[in-house]
Amino acid sequence: MNTRFALPILLAIVGITFLAGGCVPQSRYDEVYASNQRAQEQLKADQAALQNLQGENSRLQGENSRLQTELAAERKLTEGLKGQLANLQDQLTKLREQYDALAKGGPAPVIPEGIALPDELDKVLMELVKKYPDLLEYDRAKGMVKFKSDLTFAKGSAEVTPRAQEALKKFAEILNLDVAKPYHVYIAGHTDDIPIKNAATREMHPDNWYLSVHRAVSVEQVLAKNSVEQARIGAMGFGEWHPVAPNAEGHRGNEKNRRVELWIVPQSRFLTLTNVQGSDVTEPKTTPAKATDKKADKKADKKAVDTELPPPAAPAE
């Protein structure tokens, strides 16, 4: 029986008893009254407990709703990452197929020795590096622009950071200048020797080979997005195997080795089957150097002398 009805019923019983049998002993009345009071207090306690439980239930429902929302977002992100991984793996497969085709038709692809670039192109590249001194380095003697990976990508990621994308957009504008049109670009990804341990990262990049290639491809995609013809671009990765500085002992790496290099080369030196077997592509026009004497021939191979050679013969049609 609900205890909120206990007091009226008790009073009714007492009244009936009084009418039927006369006075009720005070002790009996006190006993019944005390029992009723305890019932009332228990009711209040039960109601408070119920209210607390309802509040906790409401909180848990809200928490469950939040977790469901987060789970849905994580699933969506996972699906997106799987799509990116499939895309990168497809691109890697195509790169391997291109590599195999080149290996069968000629020497394996390697980045050719860099060359000094025309003054106009050299000047705009120098200006670009001055705008991003913490992000870029430029080797004028080799025609190579280096992006520091720690500022170009987040740790374990192949997604180009917004600031690096901004610099790559400027680089793409330079590649699209008339003076740069005779040149192509090799994109070479490098890592240090820190192994990839994070399980989620390994799903995207199983090892440093994959990471270096995926980063090179990401840079290629930014250049292509900014109107650089993909036929002018080569992307490759070297993993951890070509450091420019010693890695710390115990596979603890070195930030100098985490880099992406962009080598600007004449299109005639862009190693494809067409160029390996011979093509109609001509070298960019530059001022040739001339050796001073026969004894200096070997030295002249390494140093340019400010004299002119006779004009080269016109290419056969």
N, C-alpha and C positions, 0 to 999 in steps of 0.2 A: 504494500500500500504506500502511496506517495506520502512522505512525511509532512508535506505542507498542509495536509488535511488532519494531521494527528491531533493538534490542539483543539480544533472545534469538536472533533469526535470525542476527545477526552472530556471536554467540558460537558458535552451532551451526556456522556456516560455518568459523569459525576452528578449531573443534575438529575438524571433518572434515578440513580441510586439514592440520591438525597430524598427525592420525592417518594421513592418506594420504601426506603428503609430508614430514613432519617439522616442524621449527620454522618459524614464520611470522616474517619479518623484523619487528623492532620498529617500523621506520618505517611498514610497512604496517598494523600493528596500531594505531599512533597515528593514522594517517590515517583508518582505519575508525571508531575510537572518536570522533575529533573530528567526523566526519560525523554520527555518531549523536547526539552532544551538540547539534549544530546543529539536527538534526531535532527533538529533544526541546524545545529552546528555542522553535523555530518553532511547535511544537504548543501550548505554553503561551501564546504570543502570540496564536495563532489562537483558542484557547479564551477568553482574556481579551477579545479583540475581539468574539467571538460573544456573550459575556455582556453586554458593553456594548451591542451591537446589540439584544439581547433586552430589556434595560432601557429603551433608547430607544424600542423598539417598544411596550412596555407603557405608557410615558409618553405617547406619541403616541395610543395607543388611548384612554387616559383623557382626554386633551385633546379628542379627537374626540367622545367621549361627552358631555363637558361642553358643547362647542359645539353639539352636536345638541340637548341639553336647552335651552340658551339660545335656539337658533333656534326650537324649538317654542314657547317662552314668548313670543318676539317675534311669531311668527305669530298666536298666540292674542290677544295684546294688539292687534295690527293689526286682527284681525277685530272685536274689541270696539270699537275706535275707529271702524272703518267703520260699525258698527251705530249708534254714537252720532251719527256724522256724518249718516247717513241719517235718523235720528230728528229731529235739529236742522233738517236741510234740509226735512223734511216740515212741521215746525212753522213754519219761515220761510215756506214756500209758503202755509200756511193764514193766516198773518199778512198776507201780501201780498194774498190774496184778500179778507180782511176789510177791509184798507185800501182796495182797489179798490171794494168794495161801498159803503163809507162815502163815498168820493170821489164816487161817482155819486149818492148820496142826500143829500148835504149837504157841509158844509165838511170839508176834510181833517183827520184827527185831529191834534190838538196838545194838549200838556199845558195845561190851563186854569190861569189865574193862581191861585196858592195862596191859601188862606184860613187865618185863625186858627182853631184848633180849640177845642172846649170845654175848660174848665179841667181837668176830671177826666182827659180824654184827653191833654191837654198835659202834665199832671203825670207820668203814667206813662211818656210818651215821654222826658221829661227824666231820669227815673230810669234808663231803659234806656241812654241815652247816657252817663250817669255811670259805668255799669258797664263800658262799652267806649269810653273816651275816645280811644284811639289808632285805633279802627276806625270810629267813627260821629261824625257831626255832625248837629245838628238845627236847622233854621231855623223858629223858632216862628211868625214872621209869615206864612210860606208853607205851614206844615204839611208840611214836606219833611224826610225823614231821608236822609242821604247816607252810603253805604258807600264807603270808600276802596278802590279796586280793587287796589292793591298788597298789601293785607292780606286782601282778599276772594277773590282769584284768584292763582294762580301766573302768572308771565310767559307771555303768549301762550296762556293756558288759559281755558276757560269753566267749569271745575270749581270749585265753591265750597269754600273751605278749611274744615276742621272748626270752627275758631273762629268764622268768619263764619256757618256753619250754626247754631252755638249761639246767636249773636245774632239770626239770622233766626227761630229757633224762639221766642225771647222776643218778637220783633216780631209773630209770628203770634198768640201768646197775647193780645197787646194788641189786634190787629185783631178777635179773637173775643170781646172784652168787649162787654157790652151797649151801652156808650157809643159804641163804634166801629162797631157793626153798620150804622148808616145811611151809613157811608162805604165807598168803594172805594179802590183804590190803583193808581196808574200806576207801572210800573217802567221807568226810562229808563237805558239803558246808554250810556256815553260813553268814548271813548279819547283819547289824545293823538295827535300827528301822526307818531309813529315808525312807519315802514312795516313790514309783516310780511315778513320775509326768509326765515325758516327754512322749508324745503320741507315738512317734516312738519306744521308749524303751518298753512301755507297750504292743505294738504289739508283741514284741519278748518275754518279760517277764512280764506277767500281774501283778505280785506282787513279794514280796521278797521270797515267797516259790518257785516260778518258777525260780527266779534268782539263788537261792542257789542250786537247783537241776541242772539247766543248767550248772552252773559252775563246779559242781562235775562231770557231764558227760563230759564236755570239758577236764578236767584233765584226766579222764579215757581214752578218745580218744588219748591223747598224750602218755600215758603209753602203750596203745595197739599198737600205731604206732611204738613204740620203743621195740616191741617184748615181752611185758609182756602179758601172757595168760589172756584173758578176763575172763576165769573161776576163776581166782585168784582175781578178782576185784569186789568190791561192791560199788555202787555210790548212794548217798542219799543227801537230803537237809533238813535243819532244819529252814530255814527262819531266822527270827529275834528273835526266841523264846528261844535261849540258849546263852545269852551273857556271856562273861567272864569278862566284866567290865560294869559299869553303863553307859547307853546312856545319852547324854545331854538332858536336858529338852526340851520339844516341838518337839520331834521326830527329833533331830538334830544329833543323832547317836554317834558312837565312832569307830575310825579306828581299835581298838583292836578287835572289834566284827566282822569285815569284814575279814573273814579268810576261808581257806580250810584246813581241817585236814586230814592227812593220817595216819590211825591206822594200824600198822603191827601186825597181830594176827596169831596164829597157825591155820592151815587149819581145824583142828578139831573143832575150835571155830567159824569158819566162818558159820554164821547162814543161812543154806539152809535146805530144806526139808530132804535131805539125812542126814545131821548132826543132825537135830532135832530128827529124828526118830532112829538114830543110824547108824554108818557107820564103815568101816574098816580103816578109816583115823587114823593114830597114831600121838601122840604129838611129836614135835621136841625133840630130846634128850638134856636134860639139867641136871645139877647137882642138885638133890633134896635136900631140907632142912629138918632138923629134930628138933622137939621140945625137950627142955631139961628136962621138967617134966610136970606133969599134970596141975599144977597150972599155968604154962606158956602157956597152950594150946591156950588160946584166944589171947595172945600177939603174939604167934608164927604164927597165921594166918596172921598177919600184917607185921612181921619182919622175915627175913630169918636168920637162925642160921647156922653157918659154921660147921655143922656136917652132916653126911650122914645117910639116911634112907636105909633099906635093898632094894636091887634091886627090881623093880616092876615085877610082874608075867608076863610071856610072854602072848601076846594076843592069844585068841582062834582062831584057823584056821577055 
